[in-house]
Amino acid sequence: MDTCDFCAELSNFYNPSRRDVYQVQCPRCGEYFITREALVNLKNSTLSDRQRINISGWLNENKQFEINTNNLDNLLKIKTPSFHERADKILLEFERMTEYAGHFVQCFAETSEVFYGKPKSYLSVGYCLNSHEFKEILDFLKDTKRISFSNTNNKTCKITAGGWEHLEKLKKINADSQQGFVAMWFDTAMMEVYDKTISKGILDAGYKPHLVPDREHNDKIDDEIIAQIRRSRFVLADFTGHRGGVYYEAGFAKGLGIEVFWTCRKDDINNLHFDIRQYNCIDWMPDNLAEFKKRITLRIESVIGRGSYQQA
């Protein structure tokens, strides 16, 4: 057992392969990987408490992320989500634990920092520095009638009718759409990657890939592209080649609240614009496209669930 360098919880560190990479199983951050060099750099860095909890929260959301010297600086720049965003994250976590409407789930004890069900992980789910900050979010959820506590104690709560209504609003953005819009560089080699890998990975997740066929090579953003993004369940944006149109389309989708999946060829990933480097980008190599396809499918299914589209 060793101490997690982000949340200070006792965690298990393993080195399951010959690579200089540790597999960390933390009760608060979840499972993540970190290279030996990045770990040394981290221990020599001075991080604020807020930086640590922001990274912990991000790792909790992006399971099995590998931290290395190329992305460590970007993790240090992760911004704290707004109070309302953090409240939504906590409510969504309660939903994942709820087995049926009216089910009381274990949450928080006022008199200590003991968390029930998932010890202390709620702190990371809500990007909370401590139990006092977490309690403020719980009070907000209670005051807005999204949760209610048990009459016997404050250790359990349930999602109220208002909470279920709010959850539906959070999820209704194109929830019925089976289309996944693909934003990418229209290079000849990239089109081959799309045909053999990207489109098939999306299909395997149960969604219909959509690529605007008459797209200009000068990154022109036309009404057809905007319309298709608006009606899509998600956008898969591959930043290989770093075309301006791809950045625009991903940002446009993000502004609408549409889920964006980020990918980039591994040898080009260090050129990503700093504004998006904090996202969990799927890297890939041309000599291992089967793994890339698999990761696309798993990432889509883990974030938004499996679709029902079946190719004729």
C-alpha positions in Angstrom: 0.0 0.0 0.0 1.2 3.5 -0.8 -0.4 7.0 -0.8 -2.1 8.4 -3.8 -0.3 11.6 -4.8 -3.6 13.3 -5.7 -6.1 12.5 -2.9 -3.7 11.1 -0.2 -5.7 7.9 0.2 -4.0 4.6 0.8 -3.9 2.9 -2.6 -2.5 -0.2 -4.3 0.4 0.3 -6.7 1.2 -2.5 -9.2 3.7 -2.9 -12.0 2.0 -5.6 -14.0 4.1 -5.3 -17.1 7.7 -4.7 -18.1 7.0 -1.1 -18.9 7.8 1.6 -16.4 4.2 2.2 -15.6 2.4 1.8 -12.3 -1.3 0.6 -12.2 -2.9 2.5 -9.3 -6.1 1.3 -7.6 -7.3 4.2 -5.5 -10.6 4.2 -3.4 -11.2 7.8 -4.3 -9.7 8.5 -7.7 -10.5 5.0 -9.1 -8.0 3.1 -11.3 -5.4 4.9 -13.3 -1.9 4.4 -14.6 1.2 6.6 -14.2 4.6 6.3 -15.7 7.6 6.2 -13.4 9.0 9.4 -14.8 5.7 11.3 -14.4 5.4 10.0 -10.8 8.9 11.4 -10.1 8.0 14.8 -11.7 4.7 14.8 -9.7 6.5 14.2 -6.4 8.8 17.1 -7.2 5.9 19.5 -8.0 4.1 21.7 -5.6 0.3 21.2 -6.1 -2.4 23.2 -4.4 -5.2 21.2 -2.8 -7.6 22.4 -5.5 -5.3 21.1 -8.2 -5.2 17.7 -6.5 -8.9 17.4 -6.2 -9.5 18.6 -9.7 -7.2 15.8 -11.0 -8.8 13.3 -8.6 -12.2 14.2 -9.9 -11.1 14.0 -13.5 -9.5 10.6 -13.0 -12.6 9.4 -11.3 -14.6 10.3 -14.5 -11.9 9.0 -17.0 -11.2 5.5 -15.8 -7.9 3.8 -16.6 -6.2 7.0 -17.9 -2.4 6.8 -18.3 -0.5 9.8 -16.9 2.8 10.5 -18.6 5.2 13.4 -18.8 3.4 14.7 -22.0 0.0 15.1 -20.3 0.9 15.8 -16.7 1.1 19.6 -17.2 -2.4 19.5 -18.8 -3.8 17.7 -15.8 -2.5 20.4 -13.6 -4.5 23.0 -15.5 -7.9 21.2 -15.2 -10.5 23.7 -14.1 -13.0 23.2 -11.3 -16.5 22.6 -12.7 -19.2 25.1 -11.7 -21.1 24.4 -8.5 -24.2 23.4 -10.6 -22.2 21.0 -12.7 -20.8 19.4 -9.6 -24.3 19.0 -8.2 -25.3 17.3 -11.4 -22.4 14.9 -11.2 -23.4 13.9 -7.6 -27.0 13.5 -8.6 -26.0 11.3 -11.6 -23.9 9.2 -9.2 -26.9 8.7 -6.9 -28.9 7.6 -10.0 -26.2 5.0 -10.9 -26.5 3.6 -7.3 -30.4 3.6 -7.3 -32.0 0.2 -8.0 -35.6 1.5 -8.2 -37.5 4.7 -7.8 -37.8 5.5 -4.1 -34.6 3.5 -3.2 -32.6 5.2 -0.5 -28.9 5.1 -1.2 -26.1 5.5 1.3 -24.5 8.9 1.0 -23.1 11.0 3.8 -22.8 11.2 7.6 -22.7 14.7 9.0 -20.5 13.9 11.9 -17.5 12.5 10.1 -15.9 12.1 6.7 -17.1 8.5 6.4 -18.8 7.8 3.1 -21.0 4.8 2.7 -21.3 2.5 -0.3 -18.2 4.0 -2.0 -15.9 5.2 0.7 -14.9 8.8 0.2 -15.3 8.6 -3.6 -18.1 11.1 -3.6 -15.5 13.7 -2.8 -13.9 13.1 -6.2 -17.3 12.7 -8.0 -18.2 16.2 -6.9 -14.7 17.7 -7.1 -15.0 18.5 -3.4 -12.0 19.5 -1.3 -13.6 18.1 1.9 -16.8 16.9 3.5 -18.0 20.4 4.2 -18.0 21.3 0.5 -19.7 18.1 -0.3 -22.4 18.8 2.3 -23.0 22.2 0.7 -23.8 20.4 -2.6 -26.1 17.9 -0.7 -27.9 20.9 0.9 -28.4 22.4 -2.5 -29.8 19.2 -4.0 -32.1 19.0 -1.0 -33.2 22.7 -1.1 -34.0 22.3 -4.9 -36.0 19.2 -4.1 -33.9 16.9 -6.1 -33.1 14.6 -3.2 -34.6 14.0 0.2 -33.0 12.3 3.2 -34.3 9.5 5.3 -36.5 10.5 8.3 -34.3 8.5 10.6 -30.8 9.8 9.6 -28.9 11.8 7.1 -26.8 8.8 6.0 -29.2 7.8 3.2 -31.1 9.8 0.6 -33.3 9.2 -2.4 -33.9 11.0 -5.7 -37.2 12.9 -5.6 -39.7 13.5 -8.4 -38.0 16.8 -9.0 -34.6 15.0 -9.2 -35.8 12.5 -11.7 -37.3 15.3 -13.8 -33.9 17.2 -13.7 -32.1 14.0 -14.7 -34.3 13.6 -17.7 -33.5 17.2 -18.8 -29.8 16.4 -18.5 -30.1 13.4 -20.8 -32.6 14.5 -23.3 -30.1 16.2 -25.7 -30.6 14.1 -28.9 -31.2 11.1 -26.7 -33.2 9.3 -29.4 -30.6 9.9 -32.1 -28.7 7.0 -33.4 -26.3 9.1 -35.4 -22.6 9.8 -34.6 -21.1 12.7 -36.5 -17.5 12.4 -37.5 -15.2 15.4 -37.7 -11.8 14.8 -39.2 -9.1 15.7 -41.7 -10.1 14.7 -45.3 -6.7 13.4 -46.2 -6.5 10.3 -48.4 -4.8 8.2 -45.7 -7.3 9.4 -43.0 -10.3 8.5 -45.2 -8.9 4.9 -45.2 -8.8 5.0 -41.4 -12.4 6.2 -41.4 -13.6 3.5 -43.7 -11.8 0.6 -42.0 -11.7 1.7 -38.4 -13.6 4.8 -37.2 -16.9 4.0 -38.9 -16.8 0.4 -37.9 -16.0 1.3 -34.3 -19.1 3.5 -34.2 -21.2 0.8 -35.8 -20.0 -1.8 -33.3 -21.3 0.5 -30.5 -24.8 0.5 -32.1 -24.7 4.0 -33.8 -24.7 5.2 -37.4 -21.6 7.1 -38.4 -22.1 10.2 -40.5 -19.5 12.0 -42.6 -20.7 15.0 -44.7 -19.7 13.6 -48.2 -19.3 16.9 -50.0 -17.0 18.5 -47.4 -14.6 21.1 -48.7 -10.9 20.6 -48.1 -10.6 24.2 -46.9 -12.5 23.5 -43.7 -15.6 25.3 -44.9 -18.4 25.0 -42.3 -21.7 25.0 -44.1 -25.3 24.7 -43.1 -25.4 20.9 -43.8 -22.6 20.3 -41.2 -24.3 22.4 -38.6 -27.6 20.7 -39.2 -26.1 17.2 -38.9 -24.2 18.0 -35.7 -27.5 19.3 -34.2 -29.3 16.0 -34.9 -26.4 13.7 -33.7 -26.2 11.8 -30.5 -22.4 12.5 -30.3 -19.5 13.8 -32.3 -16.3 11.9 -32.8 -13.5 14.4 -33.5 -10.2 13.2 -34.8 -7.6 15.9 -34.5 -4.9 14.3 -36.6 -3.6 17.1 -38.9 -5.2 19.7 -36.7 -7.7 21.1 -39.2 -9.5 24.3 -38.0 -12.9 22.8 -39.0 -12.5 19.9 -36.6 -11.8 22.2 -33.7 -14.8 24.3 -34.6 -17.2 21.4 -35.0 -16.1 19.8 -31.7 -16.5 23.2 -29.9 -19.9 23.7 -31.5 -21.1 20.3 -30.4 -19.7 20.9 -26.9 -21.5 24.2 -26.7 -24.8 22.4 -27.5 -24.2 19.9 -24.7 -23.6 17.1 -27.2 -21.0 14.5 -26.1 -17.7 14.7 -27.9 -15.2 11.8 -28.2 -11.7 13.0 -28.9 -9.1 11.0 -30.9 -5.7 11.7 -32.5 -2.9 9.8 -34.1 -0.3 9.2 -31.3 2.6 10.9 -33.1 0.5 14.1 -33.5 -1.1 14.2 -30.1 1.5 16.6 -28.6 0.3 19.3 -31.1 -3.2 19.4 -29.7 -4.4 22.9 -28.8 -3.9 23.5 -25.1 -7.7 24.2 -24.6 -8.5 20.5 -25.2 -5.5 18.7 -23.9 -7.3 18.0 -20.6 -9.8 15.7 -22.3 -9.2 11.9 -22.4 -8.1 11.6 -26.0 -7.9 8.2 -27.6 -4.5 7.9 -29.2 -3.9 5.5 -32.1 -1.3 4.2 -34.4 -1.7 3.2 -38.1 -0.1 -0.2 -37.3 -2.7 -1.1 -34.7 -6.1 0.0 -36.0 -7.9 -3.0 -34.6 -7.1 -1.7 -31.1 -8.3 1.8 -32.1 -11.6 0.4 -33.3 -12.1 -1.5 -30.1 -11.3 1.6 -28.0 -13.8 3.7 -29.9 -16.6 1.2 -29.3 -15.8 0.8 -25.6 -15.5 4.5 -25.0 -18.9 5.2 -26.7 -20.6 2.4 -24.8 -19.1 3.4 -21.4 -20.1 7.0 -21.7 -23.5 7.1 -23.4 -24.5 3.4 -23.6 -25.0 1.1 -26.5 -27.1 2.3 -29.4 -29.7 0.3 -31.3 -28.8 1.1 -34.8 -28.3 -2.0 -37.1 -26.7 -1.7 -40.5 -28.9 -3.1 -43.2 
